[in-house]
Amino acid sequence: MTKKKTIEFELPGWIPEDAWHGYIEMRKEIKKPPTDYAVTLLLKKLGSFKEKGHELEAVLEQSIINNWVDVYPPKLQSRMAQASQDMSRAAQTTIANLQQYLENES
C-alpha cells in the first residue's frame, strides 16, 4: 500500500486557527478528511469570503455545527448583504429619479 504524500503548508494568518483546526477535525470525524487539493480550494474559497467581508470564524463554525463538508457564507450575513445591496439600488434609483425631476422643473 502506498502512503499518501501530504503537502505541508502554513495556514494564512487571516484564517482563525482554532476554527480551522475544528473544521479539519470535524471532517476527519465524519470520515471525510480533505485532500491536499481540497484544502487548496477551501483556502481559495475562504479568501473569496474574506474579500466579501464575511467573518471566517462564523463560516467555519457554521460548517462544523452542521457537519458540512463544504463552507458557505453565513446565512444571516448573506441575507444582510443582499438587503444592503437592494437598499443601495433603491437609493440610487430614487436619487436618479429626483435628479431627473429637478432637471425637468428647471
C-alpha positions in Angstrom: 0.0 0.0 0.0 1.3 3.4 -1.0 1.4 6.1 1.6 -0.2 9.4 0.6 2.1 12.3 0.3 0.9 15.2 2.4 1.7 18.7 1.4 3.0 20.9 4.2 1.5 24.4 4.2 1.4 27.3 6.5 -2.1 28.4 7.5 -2.6 32.0 6.4 -2.7 34.4 9.3 -6.2 35.7 8.2 -7.8 32.3 8.9 -8.8 31.8 12.5 -6.6 28.9 13.6 -9.0 27.3 16.2 -11.9 27.4 13.9 -9.8 25.9 11.0 -8.5 23.1 13.2 -12.0 22.4 14.5 -13.3 22.2 10.9 -10.5 19.8 9.9 -11.1 17.7 13.0 -14.9 17.5 12.2 -14.1 16.4 8.6 -11.9 13.6 10.0 -14.6 12.6 12.5 -17.2 12.2 9.7 -14.7 10.2 7.8 -14.3 12.7 5.0 -10.9 14.3 5.6 -10.0 16.9 2.9 -7.4 16.1 0.3 -4.5 18.4 -0.2 -6.2 19.8 -3.3 -9.4 20.3 -1.4 -7.5 22.3 1.3 -6.2 24.5 -1.5 -9.7 25.0 -2.9 -11.0 25.7 0.6 -8.4 28.3 1.3 -9.2 30.0 -2.1 -12.9 29.9 -1.2 -12.3 31.3 2.3 -10.2 34.1 0.7 -13.1 35.0 -1.5 -15.4 35.1 1.5 -12.9 37.3 3.3 -12.9 39.8 0.4 -16.7 40.0 0.5 -16.5 40.9 4.2 -17.7 37.6 5.7 -16.4 36.6 9.1 -14.4 33.5 8.5 -14.8 32.1 12.0 -18.6 32.2 11.6 -18.2 30.5 8.1 -16.1 27.6 9.6 -18.2 27.3 12.7 -21.4 27.0 10.7 -19.8 24.1 8.7 -18.6 22.5 12.0 -22.0 22.7 13.7 -23.9 21.3 10.7 -21.2 18.7 9.8 -20.9 20.2 6.3 -18.1 19.1 4.1 -18.0 22.5 2.3 -18.0 26.1 3.6 -20.7 28.6 2.8 -21.2 32.3 3.7 -23.2 32.6 6.9 -26.9 32.7 6.1 -27.6 35.8 8.2 -24.6 37.7 6.7 -25.7 36.7 3.2 -29.2 38.0 3.8 -28.0 41.2 5.3 -25.5 41.7 2.4 -28.3 41.2 -0.1 -30.7 43.5 1.8 -27.9 46.2 1.8 -27.4 45.8 -2.0 -31.2 46.0 -2.6 -31.4 49.2 -0.4 -28.4 50.7 -2.3 -30.0 50.1 -5.6 -33.3 51.5 -4.4 -31.5 54.6 -3.1 -29.6 55.1 -6.4 -32.9 54.8 -8.3 -34.6 57.3 -6.0 -31.7 59.8 -6.4 -31.7 59.4 -10.2 -35.5 60.0 -10.3 -35.1 63.0 -8.1 -32.4 64.5 -10.2 -34.4 63.9 -13.4 -37.4 65.6 -11.7 -35.4 68.6 -10.7 -33.9 68.9 -14.2 -37.4 68.9 -15.7 -38.6 71.6 -13.2 -35.8 73.9 -14.2 
